[in-house]
Amino acid sequence: MTATIEDRQTMSTGVQPVRFHQVGKAFGQGPKAVVALDQVDLEVAAGEFVCLLGASGCGKTTLLNLVAGLDRPSSGRIEVNSSRPAVVFQEAALMPWLTAAGNVELPLRMAGVPKAQRRAKAAELLELVRLKGLGDKRPHELSGGMRQRVALARALASTTDHTGTGAGKPSLLLMDEPFSALDAITRDVLQGELLRIWRATGTAILFVTHDVREAVRLGQRVVLLSSRPGRVVREWDVDGLTGTPEATAVDEINGALREVISRHAAA
Ligand SMILES: Nc1ncnc2c1ncn2[C@@H]1O[C@H](COP(=O)(O)OP(=O)(O)OP(=O)(O)O)[C@@H](O)[C@H]1O
């Protein structure tokens, strides 16, 4: 089930939104430095859904921050070849004084999209995340799941190229445990919605989680990071697995995750 190099090369034809070449990231210097990532090689193909899995503190958020340009690597090289990557966090982080539609419009406003066009785009995206008719609600009037839907619509607005400068570049969504604060039923519904939206938009997604089931359900590929420092230790091609194959993949990946955690604990 582990993807071969040949498989990876087949998947990686065309423009890749993200490529990591031997990326390292350390916080601080000298003996007290915290090495969060070490020699990470990773790529995401256009339109691909990749789940990044690892134990708490292994550097998953650090890796997403590097892709988003919120931080810089200490070593190695990152190629980001997408129209502006957008991030969805664990908490929706909406502007409380803006309506749902206002929040979705915000990145469009910042990109200089004319008013009528951004209104129409926000309405279209709110419909895509099944919040049609709720655009005038403020965040406090919405449930946690609804707020994450707004955050997803805003991220989609942000990653769409409206200026023409990113023409031809694939879009990329970065998602940092976006459903982990939600109850199990809402999480299940939103996972299904995310798959639908991914298929409808064709955006590439790099999705961080520490939930193996979630990773196998959502991803085409699951990439396992070791415990600190985070390194890619294994990856699995889980595209289209359902039923028993999916359960087998979950067991196998759970075993590998436990192994990297216990190796770290023993170190
Ligand atoms: N700004 C920073 N300064 C110092 N250390 C940091 C900083 N950001 C992250 N770290 C450290 O780097 C390591 C990786 O952190 P990161 O948040 O990327 O892990 P994670 O895998 O996302 O964890 P979790 O699953 O718990 O969210 C941790 O040891 C963390 O303490």
Ligand as a Chemical Component Dictionary entry (heavy atoms), coordinates in Angstrom:
data_LIG
# 
_chem_comp.id                   LIG 
_chem_comp.type                 NON-POLYMER 
_chem_comp.pdbx_formal_charge   0 
_chem_comp.three_letter_code    LIG 
# 
loop_
_chem_comp_atom.comp_id 
_chem_comp_atom.atom_id 
_chem_comp_atom.alt_atom_id 
_chem_comp_atom.type_symbol 
_chem_comp_atom.charge 
_chem_comp_atom.model_Cartn_x 
_chem_comp_atom.model_Cartn_y 
_chem_comp_atom.model_Cartn_z 
_chem_comp_atom.pdbx_ordinal 
LIG N1  N1  N 0 7.684  30.056 17.594 1  
LIG C1  C1  C 0 8.219  28.994 18.200 2  
LIG N2  N2  N 0 9.243  29.124 19.062 3  
LIG C2  C2  C 0 9.800  28.057 19.664 4  
LIG N3  N3  N 0 9.396  26.785 19.468 5  
LIG C3  C3  C 0 8.377  26.596 18.640 6  
LIG C4  C4  C 0 7.716  27.667 17.965 7  
LIG N4  N4  N 0 6.718  27.162 17.190 8  
LIG C5  C5  C 0 6.740  25.818 17.375 9  
LIG N5  N5  N 0 7.736  25.492 18.246 10 
LIG C6  C6  C 0 8.097  24.137 18.654 11 
LIG O1  O1  O 0 8.284  23.356 17.495 12 
LIG C7  C7  C 0 7.744  22.053 17.679 13 
LIG C8  C8  C 0 6.703  21.781 16.610 14 
LIG O2  O2  O 0 5.555  22.594 16.861 15 
LIG P1  P1  P 0 4.239  22.521 15.950 16 
LIG O3  O3  O 0 3.246  23.456 16.544 17 
LIG O4  O4  O 0 4.612  22.719 14.543 18 
LIG O5  O5  O 0 3.800  21.019 16.183 19 
LIG P2  P2  P 0 2.429  20.285 15.785 20 
LIG O6  O6  O 0 2.803  18.986 15.198 21 
LIG O7  O7  O 0 1.593  21.202 14.952 22 
LIG O8  O8  O 0 1.759  20.079 17.212 23 
LIG P3  P3  P 0 0.195  19.898 17.608 24 
LIG O9  O9  O 0 -0.292 18.670 16.906 25 
LIG O10 O10 O 0 0.249  19.733 19.090 26 
LIG O11 O11 O 0 -0.511 21.150 17.179 27 
LIG C9  C9  C 0 7.186  22.007 19.106 28 
LIG O12 O12 O 0 8.157  21.450 19.947 29 
LIG C10 C10 C 0 6.969  23.468 19.440 30 
LIG O13 O13 O 0 7.109  23.687 20.823 31 
# 
loop_
_chem_comp_bond.comp_id 
_chem_comp_bond.atom_id_1 
_chem_comp_bond.atom_id_2 
_chem_comp_bond.value_order 
_chem_comp_bond.pdbx_ordinal 
LIG N1  C1  SING 1  
LIG C1  N2  SING 2  
LIG C1  C4  DOUB 3  
LIG N2  C2  DOUB 4  
LIG C2  N3  SING 5  
LIG N3  C3  DOUB 6  
LIG C3  C4  SING 7  
LIG C3  N5  SING 8  
LIG C4  N4  SING 9  
LIG N4  C5  DOUB 10 
LIG C5  N5  SING 11 
LIG N5  C6  SING 12 
LIG C6  O1  SING 13 
LIG C6  C10 SING 14 
LIG O1  C7  SING 15 
LIG C7  C8  SING 16 
LIG C7  C9  SING 17 
LIG C8  O2  SING 18 
LIG O2  P1  SING 19 
LIG P1  O3  DOUB 20 
LIG P1  O4  SING 21 
LIG P1  O5  SING 22 
LIG O5  P2  SING 23 
LIG P2  O6  DOUB 24 
LIG P2  O7  SING 25 
LIG P2  O8  SING 26 
LIG O8  P3  SING 27 
LIG P3  O9  DOUB 28 
LIG P3  O10 SING 29 
LIG P3  O11 SING 30 
LIG C9  O12 SING 31 
LIG C9  C10 SING 32 
LIG C10 O13 SING 33 
# 
